[in-house]
Amino acid sequence: MRGELHKAPINNPQKVLDLGTGTGIWALDFADGVSDWPRLFKRCYDHLKPGAYFEIQESAVWAWSDDGTCPPDSPIFELLRAMDMASNAIGKPYNVYPYLRQWLIEAGFEDVNQFVYFLPYSPWPKDPYLKELGKFQAAMVQHAVEAYSLRLFTQVLGWGEDVSKIFQASVKKQLRDKHMHAYVKE
């Protein structure tokens, strides 16, 4: 967001409620409580004062590649499809990104704006700003592969830990490939 911390047009916030961010076990416990996004949004709407703003920042848990350097049968797509299937199986889908706008409108929010940001998975873009973002994203994703998928693979899909870790290693290898031009939408 080029240094912006929020998109809501506020200059002097009086009260801010920050849900599910930060570090610590409470953030994980809170995230495990979010299984009904429309209900969460309705509760937020019901507890805001008229004229207040509600802002959510959520990434797609997916990848796009416009030039074919990350084909649909690649390890990253296999990982994302498996994570999508497993998270849906337990009723906590990772990919809520496409539904957020509609859920906010259904909850009663007005003037819903959606901003989509291009975030490369590695420093492949020529643009210096996107290249820098790609460096940070590459470092984060290397750690996130296991954090986001190991439990789903072993406890939901029934894969063995060794099989899961070998597969995750192939994904991490692909993510380090400077010729792969993949990105996520924020």
C-alpha positions in Angstrom: 0.0 0.0 0.0 3.1 2.2 -0.5 3.4 3.0 3.2 -0.3 3.5 4.0 -1.5 1.8 7.1 -5.2 2.0 6.1 -7.4 3.0 3.3 -10.4 4.4 5.3 -10.6 8.2 5.0 -9.9 8.9 8.7 -7.7 11.7 10.0 -8.2 11.6 13.7 -9.4 8.2 14.9 -11.1 8.3 18.3 -11.5 4.6 18.7 -10.0 1.7 16.7 -10.7 -2.0 17.2 -8.0 -4.2 15.6 -9.2 -7.8 15.1 -6.9 -10.7 14.5 -3.5 -8.9 14.0 -0.3 -8.8 15.9 1.6 -11.6 17.5 0.9 -14.0 20.2 -1.4 -17.0 20.8 -4.5 -14.8 21.2 -4.3 -14.0 17.5 -4.3 -17.7 16.7 -7.2 -18.4 19.1 -9.2 -15.6 17.6 -8.5 -16.8 14.0 -9.8 -20.3 15.1 -13.0 -18.6 16.2 -13.6 -17.1 12.7 -15.6 -19.8 10.8 -18.6 -17.7 9.9 -17.3 -14.6 8.1 -20.8 -13.2 7.2 -21.8 -13.4 10.9 -18.6 -11.7 12.0 -19.2 -8.8 9.5 -22.8 -8.5 10.7 -21.7 -8.3 14.3 -19.1 -5.6 13.4 -21.7 -3.6 11.5 -24.2 -3.9 14.4 -21.6 -2.5 16.9 -20.3 0.4 14.9 -21.6 3.9 15.3 -23.2 5.5 12.2 -20.5 7.0 10.0 -17.8 4.7 11.2 -15.5 2.8 8.9 -14.8 -0.9 8.8 -11.7 -2.0 7.0 -10.5 -5.5 6.3 -7.3 -6.6 4.6 -7.3 -10.1 3.4 -5.1 -11.9 0.8 -6.1 -14.5 -1.7 -4.5 -17.8 -0.8 -3.7 -18.5 -4.4 -1.3 -17.7 -7.2 -1.5 -16.1 -10.6 1.0 -16.2 -13.4 0.2 -14.2 -16.6 3.1 -15.6 -18.7 2.9 -19.3 -18.0 6.0 -19.6 -15.9 3.9 -21.1 -13.1 1.8 -23.7 -14.8 -1.3 -25.3 -13.2 0.5 -28.6 -12.6 3.4 -27.0 -10.7 4.1 -27.6 -7.0 2.8 -24.2 -5.9 -0.6 -24.8 -7.5 -0.7 -28.4 -6.2 -0.1 -27.0 -2.7 -2.8 -24.3 -3.1 -5.4 -26.8 -4.4 -4.6 -29.2 -1.5 -4.8 -26.4 1.1 -8.1 -25.2 -0.4 -9.6 -28.6 -0.3 -8.5 -29.3 3.2 -9.5 -25.9 4.6 -12.9 -26.3 3.0 -13.2 -29.8 4.5 -12.9 -28.5 8.0 -15.3 -25.6 7.4 -12.7 -22.9 7.6 -11.9 -22.0 4.0 -8.7 -20.1 3.4 -10.0 -18.5 0.2 -12.6 -16.1 1.4 -11.1 -13.3 -0.6 -13.6 -13.4 -3.5 -16.6 -13.2 -1.2 -15.6 -10.4 1.2 -17.3 -7.5 -0.8 -20.6 -9.3 -1.1 -20.6 -10.4 2.6 -19.9 -6.8 3.7 -22.8 -5.5 1.6 -25.1 -8.2 2.9 -24.1 -7.2 6.5 -25.4 -3.7 5.8 -22.2 -1.8 4.9 -22.5 0.9 2.4 -20.1 2.5 -0.1 -18.0 -0.7 0.0 -14.7 -0.2 -1.8 -12.3 -2.9 -2.8 -8.6 -2.2 -3.6 -6.6 -5.0 -5.2 -2.9 -5.1 -4.9 -0.4 -7.1 -6.9 2.1 -8.8 -4.7 4.8 -10.9 -6.4 5.9 -14.1 -4.8 9.6 -13.3 -5.5 11.7 -10.3 -6.7 11.1 -11.0 -10.4 9.4 -7.7 -11.4 11.5 -5.0 -13.1 9.7 -2.2 -11.2 11.9 -1.4 -8.2 9.0 -1.1 -5.8 7.4 -4.4 -6.8 10.9 -6.0 -6.8 11.4 -4.9 -3.1 7.9 -6.2 -2.2 8.8 -9.5 -3.9 11.9 -9.8 -1.7 9.8 -9.5 1.5 7.0 -11.8 0.2 9.6 -14.4 -0.8 11.0 -14.5 2.7 7.6 -14.6 4.3 6.2 -17.4 2.0 9.2 -19.6 2.6 8.1 -19.8 6.2 4.4 -19.8 5.5 4.4 -22.9 3.3 4.8 -25.2 6.3 2.8 -23.0 8.8 -0.2 -22.8 6.5 -0.3 -26.4 5.3 1.4 -29.0 7.6 -1.5 -29.5 9.9 -4.0 -29.6 7.1 -2.0 -32.1 5.2 -1.3 -34.4 8.1 -4.5 -34.1 10.1 -7.1 -33.4 7.4 -5.8 -35.0 4.3 -4.0 -37.9 6.1 -0.6 -37.4 4.5 2.4 -38.5 6.5 4.6 -35.8 8.0 7.6 -36.9 5.8 5.5 -36.9 2.6 4.2 -33.4 3.6 7.6 -32.0 4.3 9.1 -33.4 1.1 6.2 -31.9 -0.9 6.6 -28.5 0.9 10.3 -28.6 0.0 9.4 -28.9 -3.7 7.1 -25.9 -3.3 9.8 -23.8 -1.6 12.3 -24.7 -4.3 9.8 -23.5 -7.0 9.3 -20.3 -5.0 13.0 -19.6 -5.1 13.1 -20.0 -8.9 13.7 -16.5 -10.3 12.2 -17.5 -13.6 8.7 -18.1 -12.0 6.6 -15.0 -12.4 3.8 -15.7 -9.9 1.9 -13.2 -7.8 -0.9 -13.1 -5.3 -3.7 -10.5 -5.0 -4.0 -8.6 -1.8 
